[in-house]
């Protein structure tokens, strides 16, 4: 009988790695340090911005007043007439609405400050993702709210007054005032009758700075935040369909009762 000897297969040494496997392992181990190096190469303010602002669905953008403060400083909002306390309030309400899932992913915030003279640019639109101020323009208040300065506000139909608080923008339509934007008031008893009252953003010839020169103050609406015709379409198209609009005035009753500001 002829015996045939076969060579037993070599046992694989678990500590012995091929070159491709070794390279792959090194990449896995080192990747956190590579990413850290990339982050460190960014400007300091942008590194802190990336850490603080995470646009993940369901998570708040400004996690604290200090974060809103950094955003305020980075975008130089003081140059556009937006005070730090008003911006912090706007961000607080924005976060609450975002948590409720009623805002789009656009992260566009519009602030209307009716504590200022109608001669000034009281409307500011901010892109929270790109850290840009997109628009800064005059905006009209209701004819029964005041003349140059706003004084009185209402949620009632046919009051011809502006309403305070937080709104979520809806769809656009072509109405008697031209290309307009529906606004849904999200504060019960404060502005929740906005749709019923047809409170919308629309263009108006009386909401132009030229009117200020002749009358001394901006023209007034029936309660709508009317804006100049030359920029109305651009603003409406930017803020439509699920973005936040905050109308501010230092009304103590509103500031004390708003659930979005105090909840």
C-alpha positions in Angstrom: 0.0 0.0 0.0 1.3 3.4 -0.9 0.9 6.0 1.7 0.1 9.6 0.7 1.0 12.4 3.0 -0.9 15.7 2.7 0.3 18.9 4.2 -2.0 20.1 6.9 -3.4 23.6 6.3 -1.6 26.3 8.2 -3.4 27.7 11.2 -4.2 31.4 10.9 -2.4 33.5 13.4 -5.1 35.9 14.8 -2.4 38.5 15.5 -1.1 38.4 12.0 -2.9 40.9 9.7 -2.6 41.4 6.0 -1.5 44.9 4.8 -5.0 45.9 3.6 -6.6 44.9 6.9 -3.9 46.8 8.8 -4.5 49.9 6.8 -8.3 49.6 7.3 -7.8 49.2 11.1 -5.6 52.3 11.2 -8.1 54.4 9.4 -10.9 53.3 11.8 -8.7 54.1 14.9 -7.4 57.5 13.5 -10.6 58.9 12.0 -11.8 60.7 15.2 -8.4 62.5 15.3 -8.6 63.4 11.6 -12.1 64.9 12.1 -10.9 66.8 15.2 -8.1 68.3 13.1 -10.6 69.5 10.5 -12.8 71.1 13.2 -9.8 72.8 14.7 -9.0 74.4 11.4 -12.3 76.2 11.4 -12.6 79.7 12.9 -13.3 79.6 16.6 -16.8 81.1 16.3 -17.8 78.6 13.6 -16.5 75.7 15.7 -18.7 76.8 18.6 -21.6 77.3 16.2 -21.3 73.8 14.9 -21.4 72.4 18.4 -24.3 74.6 19.5 -26.5 74.5 16.5 -27.6 71.0 15.4 -30.4 71.1 12.8 -31.7 67.6 13.7 -35.5 67.1 13.5 -37.0 67.3 17.0 -34.0 69.0 18.6 -33.8 72.6 19.7 -31.6 75.0 17.7 -30.7 77.3 20.6 -30.3 75.2 23.7 -29.7 78.1 26.0 -29.7 81.9 26.1 -26.0 81.9 25.8 -26.3 80.1 22.5 -28.8 82.6 21.2 -26.4 85.3 22.4 -23.5 83.9 20.3 -25.7 83.7 17.3 -26.8 87.3 17.9 -23.2 88.5 18.1 -22.1 86.5 15.0 -24.8 87.9 12.8 -24.4 91.5 14.1 -28.2 91.8 14.6 -27.8 95.0 16.6 -26.9 96.7 13.3 -30.3 95.8 12.0 -32.2 97.2 15.0 -32.9 93.9 16.7 -32.3 94.0 20.4 -30.7 91.1 22.2 -33.7 90.4 24.5 -36.1 90.5 21.6 -34.0 88.0 19.7 -33.8 85.7 22.7 -37.6 85.8 23.0 -37.9 85.0 19.3 -35.5 82.0 19.6 -37.4 80.7 22.6 -40.7 80.6 20.8 -39.0 79.3 17.7 -37.6 76.4 19.7 -41.0 75.6 21.2 -42.7 75.5 17.8 -39.9 73.4 16.4 -40.3 70.9 19.3 -44.0 70.7 18.4 -43.1 69.7 14.9 -45.0 72.6 13.2 -42.0 74.3 11.5 -40.4 73.3 8.2 -36.7 72.4 8.0 -35.9 75.8 6.4 -35.1 77.4 9.8 -36.1 80.9 8.6 -37.1 83.3 11.5 -38.9 86.6 10.9 -39.0 89.2 13.6 -41.3 92.3 13.6 -40.6 94.8 16.4 -43.6 97.0 16.8 -42.0 98.8 19.8 -40.2 100.9 17.2 -41.4 103.9 15.1 -43.0 102.9 11.8 -40.4 105.2 10.2 -37.8 102.5 11.0 -37.1 99.1 9.4 -38.9 97.0 11.9 -38.9 93.7 10.0 -35.9 91.4 9.9 -35.7 87.9 8.3 -32.9 85.7 9.5 -31.6 82.4 8.1 -30.6 80.4 11.2 -28.6 77.9 9.1 -26.4 80.2 7.1 -26.2 82.9 9.8 -27.5 85.5 7.4 -29.8 88.5 7.6 -31.9 88.1 4.4 -34.2 91.1 4.6 -34.6 94.3 6.7 -37.4 96.5 5.8 -40.3 98.7 7.0 -43.6 97.0 7.9 -47.0 98.4 8.6 -49.2 97.9 11.6 -53.0 98.1 11.9 -54.7 101.5 11.6 -56.3 101.2 15.0 -53.1 100.0 16.6 -51.6 103.5 16.4 -50.2 106.1 14.1 -46.4 106.4 14.0 -46.1 104.1 17.1 -48.0 101.0 17.8 -49.9 101.2 21.1 -52.9 98.8 21.1 -53.4 95.2 19.9 -56.3 92.9 19.4 -57.2 89.3 18.4 -60.8 90.3 17.5 -62.3 90.4 14.0 -62.9 93.8 12.4 -60.8 95.5 15.1 -58.3 96.7 12.4 -55.5 96.1 15.0 -52.4 94.1 14.8 -51.9 91.0 16.9 -48.8 90.1 18.9 -47.0 86.7 19.3 -45.8 83.8 17.3 -47.2 82.7 13.9 -46.4 79.9 11.5 -46.5 80.9 7.8 -48.8 79.0 5.5 -49.4 78.9 1.8 -49.5 81.8 -0.6 -52.4 83.0 -2.7 -53.4 85.8 -5.1 -55.8 88.1 -3.4 -57.2 91.6 -3.6 -53.9 92.9 -2.3 -51.8 90.9 -4.7 -49.5 88.0 -3.9 -50.1 87.3 -0.2 -49.1 84.9 2.5 -51.4 83.3 5.1 -50.4 83.5 8.7 -51.5 81.0 11.4 -51.5 82.4 14.9 -50.2 79.9 17.4 -51.1 81.7 20.7 -54.6 81.1 22.0 -56.4 84.3 22.9 -53.6 86.4 21.5 -53.4 85.8 17.7 -55.2 82.5 17.1 -58.0 84.2 15.1 -55.5 85.4 12.4 -56.8 83.0 9.7 -60.4 84.0 10.6 -59.4 87.7 10.4 -57.5 87.2 7.1 -54.4 88.6 8.8 -51.8 88.0 6.0 -48.5 89.4 4.8 -49.1 91.3 1.6 -47.6 94.2 -0.5 -49.0 97.7 -0.1 -48.3 101.0 -1.7 -48.8 102.7 1.7 -46.0 100.5 3.2 -43.2 102.2 1.3 -40.6 104.5 2.7 -41.7 107.3 0.3 -44.9 107.6 2.3 -42.9 108.5 5.4 -41.5 111.6 3.7 -45.0 112.9 3.0 -47.0 111.8 6.0 -44.2 111.6 8.7 -45.0 107.9 9.3 -45.7 104.7 7.4 -49.2 104.0 6.1 -51.3 101.5 8.1 -53.2 98.3 7.3 -56.3 96.5 8.7 -54.1 94.6 11.0 -51.8 92.8 8.4 -48.0 93.2 8.5 -47.9 94.8 5.0 -44.5 95.3 3.4 -43.2 97.3 0.4 -44.2 96.1 -3.0 -40.7 96.0 -4.3 -39.6 93.3 -1.9 -42.8 91.6 -0.9 -42.6 88.7 -3.3 -39.0 87.9 -2.4 -39.8 88.0 1.3 -43.0 85.9 1.0 -41.3 83.3 -1.1 -38.5 83.0 1.4 -40.6 82.6 4.6 -43.7 80.7 3.3 -44.8 77.2 4.1 -44.0 76.5 7.8 -41.6 79.2 9.0 -41.8 81.2 12.2 -42.8 84.9 12.5 -42.7 86.7 15.8 -44.5 90.0 16.3 -43.1 91.8 19.4 -44.2 94.7 21.6 -43.4 95.2 25.3 -47.0 94.5 26.4 -46.7 93.2 29.9 -49.9 91.1 29.7 -48.7 89.3 26.6 -45.2 88.8 28.0 -46.7 87.3 31.2 -49.3 85.1 29.6 -47.6 83.8 26.5 -47.1 80.0 26.9 -44.4 80.0 24.2 -42.4 82.5 26.2 -43.2 81.2 29.7 -43.9 77.5 29.2 
